[in-house]
Amino acid sequence: MTAEGFLEGRRLQLARGVLLQCIMGGYPPARFYGSDDGDLALVADPAQIHRLPWSDEPRAMAICDADELSGESSSLSTRGQLKAVIARYAAHGLAPVVATELEFFVFAPNTDPTQPFRPPVGLDGRREDGQSAFSVSSNNGLRPFFSEVYKCMAALGLPRDTFMHEMGVSQFEINLLHGDPLLLADQTFLFKHLLKEVALKHGLSVVCMAKPLAHTPGSSMHIHQSIVGIESGKNVFTDSNGEPTAMFRHFIGGQQAGLADFTALFAPNVNSYQRLCHPYASPNNACWSHDNRAAGLRIPASSPVARRVENRLPGADANPYLAIAASLAAGLHGIEQELEPSAAIQGEFAVPDNLALPCTLHAALERLKRSQLARELFGAEFIEGYIASKTMELTSFFDEITPWERRVLAAQA
């Protein structure tokens, strides 16, 4: 839209079906988004209108809510779903606080998708060979790119906590500062967009797939979660003596009750399960533990005032609005139903059958399809439409024969 049109308050409308568009570009049958495929209104959030600092010509981006023309939020909007979860907490006098940790890879341009991704050539004229994890000089070869990333983050008001080279070849992680869940979802979305745009300017490719390289750790989007009382402003996971509260236990119990049903929301693509089934500290279980990275739910070592629950299931490919909404909704369900968690695990452990999670997109969608809890928390229209869109994507994947199948199976009798 032109700046003039936007400033005049001209309404931008969008067909409902676009919210269920699959990643290949197609749509599920119209019955999943209303047979008329009527319009939604895109309503800009005044706090999320940003001049894009990487653009050579003046451009701005406005993050919008997708509302029905009658005024209420569309049930198909993931941002709207997150706002609804936050409102349910507020009805209990509670406010969730989250932080996201986003991992990503920086690669050379990949013009032939049949070939593996490769690290870019750095300032030293060489490609990284995987020995730079947590090194103080690990991003020096890409200094111009990261310098612009930092400048653009500052211009967009994206505060960063820590930034590091991760375990993979040319893999990095940024931790965003904790705060309001909607703000953190907006910031995570903006940061991913910023990364890709700045990378293009520098002749690079940023990839947020969950598992872009074989034999290499995948990329996660861990979600750290705590809750404060709206009136007290204090962390309700910790009592006056610094001990964990019943609400803390119930929140974990709710997470455990919901993770398997919601796996398809945290791990939305075929590739997501490459990360989960080759763990490298990416656990596909609903166990919980104190500071054990093999558990899907980890309680990081911290002071009592900072007690929180880290959901380690979501990948970098997850929709931040939906992943945060699903995780917080599960926790609130546990608080409302006073669910008790399993016993905490430590050290090496075997995952009990009732805490194992789906390990393929097909299994995850089947679990979501059977979930009454998902329909209660997100509404039947959203869950059924999401399943329909993701089923199209899974079908498209099965329509192709992979190089592995040709290489390994063609010679079989």
N, C-alpha and C positions, 0 to 999 in steps of 0.2 A: 504494500500500500504506500502511496506517496505520503510524505511527511505532512503535506497540507491536509490530505484527507483524514489522516489519523488525528491531527490537532483539531480538526473541525468536529470530531466525534462521530465520524461516519462509521456505521456498524458493519463489521466484517462477519459474514455468515459462512457456514461450512456444512456440507452434507453429513448427517449422522454416521453414515457408513464409513467415512474416512477414519473414524476412531477405531475401526476394526480392520483396517487395511493390513494385509499380511506383508512380510518383508520382501516378497517377490513383486508386490504391487497389486495383487488381486484382492477380491473381497469374498467373504462367505455369502450365502444366500441372504436376500434382503429380509427374510423373516427374523434374522438375528438383530437387526437394527431398525426395525419398523418398515413395513412393506412400502410405505410411501417414500422412504429415504428423505424425510424432511430435513430442514436446516436446523443447525445450532447457531447460537451467537457466540463469537469469540470475544470475551470481555477482558481487556488488558488489566493486569494487576499493576496499580500505580507504582508499587515499590520495586517492580521488576521490569522496568523499561531502561534499556542500556544502549548507549552509544558503543558501537563495536570498534575497539581500538586497533584491531589488526587490518581494518578495511581502509584501502587507499582513498576511496570516495566515501563521503559521509553516509553512514548507514546505522540503523538502530534495530534492536530486537526487543519485542515486547512479549513476555510470557503471559499467556492468556488462560482464563478458565473457559471451559466449554459448557455453556448453559443452554438449557431448553429455551425456546422463545417465550415461554410463560414465566421464565425467571429463575427456576430452580436449577441446580447443578445437574448435568447429564450423568446418569449412572454409568455411562460408558467412558467417562473421563477419569483417568488414573489420578490426576491432580485433585479432582473432585472427591474421589474415593479417599484420598489421604486427608483432605479437609474434614470429611465426615468422621473418620476415625479420631482425629484430634478433638472434634466436637463431642464425641462420646466420652472421651477422657474428661473434658471440661465439665460435663454434666455430673461427674463424680468429684469435682473440685480438684482435679489432677491435670498436670501438664507434662507430657512426655518430652524428653530431651534426647537428641540423637547426635551422633557424629558418624561420618562415613570415611572409610579408607579405600581409596580407589587405586588399583594397579592397572598398568597399561604397558604396551610395548611400543618402541619407536623403531621403525624399519625403513629400509630403502624402499622406493616405489616398487610395487609388485604388479607388473603389467600382465603377467601370465599366471592366472590363478591355479594352473596345474603344477606350478613350481613352488617350493617352500619359501616362506618369508626369509629375508636375510637382514642382518644388522646393517645400518648405514655406514658409509665411509666417514670417519671422524676427521677432526682437524689435523690429526697426525697421519692421515692418508691410509689408515688401517681400519679393518672391521673388528669390533669387539669379539673376543672368543669365549666369553663367559666367565672371566676371572675377576669381575669388577664388583660383585655383590657387596654392598655396604662400604665400598671404598670411598675415601674422602675425595678422590679425584675421578669418580666413576662417570660423571657427566661432562667432564672437561672437553671431550671430543665433540660434544654437541652443545657447547657453551652458547653460541649465538641463538640457537633454538630455545634453550631454556631461559636465557636472558629475556627474550621477548615474551615467553610464557609468563614469567614473573611480573613483567611490566603490565601485561594485559590483565593478569589477575588483580593487580593493584587498581588498575583503571576501572575494572568491573566491580570493585569492592568485595573481592573474594579473599577472605583472610585464610592463610595457610598456616597449619601448625608445623608438621614435620614433612620433610621430603627426602627420599632416599632411593638408591639403586636397589632393586629387589633381586631375588635369586636367579631369575631367568636372564638370558642373553639380551641385553638392551631393554630390560624390563625395569620400570620405575614405579614408585608408589608415592602418593600424596595423602596426607591426613588433613581433612578439613576440621576447623574448630567446631566444637559441639554447640548446639543451639536448638531453636525451634525446628521441628521436623519438616514443615513446609519450606522454610528457608533453606534447610540443608538439602532437600530434594532439588530445589531450584538451583542452588549453588553447584550441586553435583552435575546436573544437566548442563548448566552453563560451562562448567569446567571441561566436560567431555567435548562440547562443541568447540570451545576455545582451542583445545589441544589439536583437534583435527584441522581447524582453519589455519593456525599458526604453522603447523607441520607442512601444509601445502605450500606456504610462502617460502619455506626453507628446503623444498624438494624432498621432504620426508613423508612418511606415512605412519600415523598413529593408529594402532589397532587395539580395540577394546573387546576382542573376542575372549571368551573364557579360556580357550586353550589353542592358541595359534601355532604353537610349536610342539612337536612330539618330543618325548623324553625331557621335558622342561616344565617347571611349575607353571600352573595356569594363573589367570588374573582374577582376583576377587574384588568384591565390594562389601567388606565387612561393615556391619552396622552395630555401633555401640549405643546402648539404650539405658536410660534411667528415667525416673519420674520424680517430679517435685510437686508438693502441694501448692496450689495456686495462691492461697493466703499466706502460708508459712514460707514458701520459697525453699523449703528444705527437702532433701532427698528422702523419699518415703521408703527406700530400700534399707535404710539404716535407722535404728532407734536411738534414743538419747544416750544409751551406753555404748554406742558404736557397733552394736551387733546387728546382724541381718534380721529383717522383719518378716512377718507372715506374708505381707504383700510381695516381698522379694521372692519368697518361695512360690507363691501363687502365680506370679508373672512367669517364672521359669516353667511351672507346670503347664501354663497356657501355651508357651512356646513349644513345649514337647508335644502337646495335644494337636498343634496346628502345623508343625513343620512338614510332616509327610503329606498332608492334604494340600499344602501350599507350595510344594516343591516346584511345580510348573510355573509359579509366579516368581520364584527366586532364580530358577534355572530355565529360562524361556526358550532356549534353542537346542537343536541337536548337539551342537558343539559344547554346550554347557556340561554335558555328562561326560565328555572326555576329561574335563577338569575334575569332576567329582569321583570318577572311577579310577583315576590315577592320582591319589590324594595329594601328595606333597604338601601336607598341612591344609588340605582342602577337604574336610571331612564330610562324608555323606551319611551322617547320623544325627539323632536328636538327643544324644547323651549330653550331660553337662558336667563341668569340672572347674576347679579352681586352677587357672593358669595352665591348662593342658591344651595345646593346639590341635590335638587329635580329636577333641570333642567339638561337635557342631555348635554347642553353646558354651562359651568360655567366660569365666569370671576373671577379668584381668587383675593382676596384683595392683592394689591401689589403697589409698586411705579410705576409711569408712565413709567420709563425705562424698567420695567419688565412686562409690560402689555402683557397678553397672553390669549389664549382660551384653556380651558380644555375640551377635548372630553371624557365624562364619560361613553360612550356606550360600548367600547370594554371590553371583559372579559379576565381573565388570560389565557383562553384557545385559544385566538386569535393568529394567526400567526403575530408576530410583524412587519415583513416586509410588509405584506399585509394591516394590520390595519393602520400603519403609512402612507403607500402609499395612501390608500383610503381616509383617513382624510385630508391629505395635498392636494390631487387632487381635492377634493370637495371645499376646501378653495380657491385654485387657480382658479377654475371654477367661483366662485363668484367674484373674483377680475377681471378676464377677461371680465365677462358679467356685471359687476357693479351691482350685485344683492343686494337689500336692505333686511335686516332681518326684522322679525316681531318686535313688541315692546317687550322690556325686561319685564320679569315677576319677581315678588317678593312675598315672603310669600307663603301661601297655594294657589294653583291655579288649575283650571281644564284645562286639555290639549285639545286645539282645535283639531278638527278632522284632519286638514291638517298638524298637527305637531305630530300626533301619529305615532308610528313605529310598524312594524309587531311584533306579540307576539308569533309566532311559527316558527320553521325552515321552515315548508312547506310554510307559508305565505311569509316569507322572500325570499325564493327561487323563488316564483311566482313573487314577486315584482322585483327581480333582473332580472328575465327572460324577463320582459316587459321593462326594463330600457334601453333606447337609450343612456342616459348619460354614463352608465357603459361601453357600447360598445365603445363609443367615447373615453373615458379616458383610458381604459385598453385593448381594442381590442376584436373583436368577438371571436377569438380562445380561449383566456384566460377565458372569461366570460362563454362561452358555455361549455368548459371543466370543469370549476369549478362547474357549476350547475350539470353537469352529474355525477361528483364524489360525490357531496353532496347528490344528489338524491339517489344514491346507498346506502349511509349511512342511510338516512331516511327510505328507504325501508327495510333495515336490522333491524332497530329499530322496525318497525311495524310488522316484522315477529315474534316478541317475545311477550308473554303475561306477563304483569308485576304482581308482588305480590299484588298490590292494586286491580287489576281487579279480581284476584282469591279470595282475602279476602272479597271484598265488593259486587261483582256482582254475585258470584256463588249461593248465597241463594235467589236471586231475582226470582220471579215467571215469 
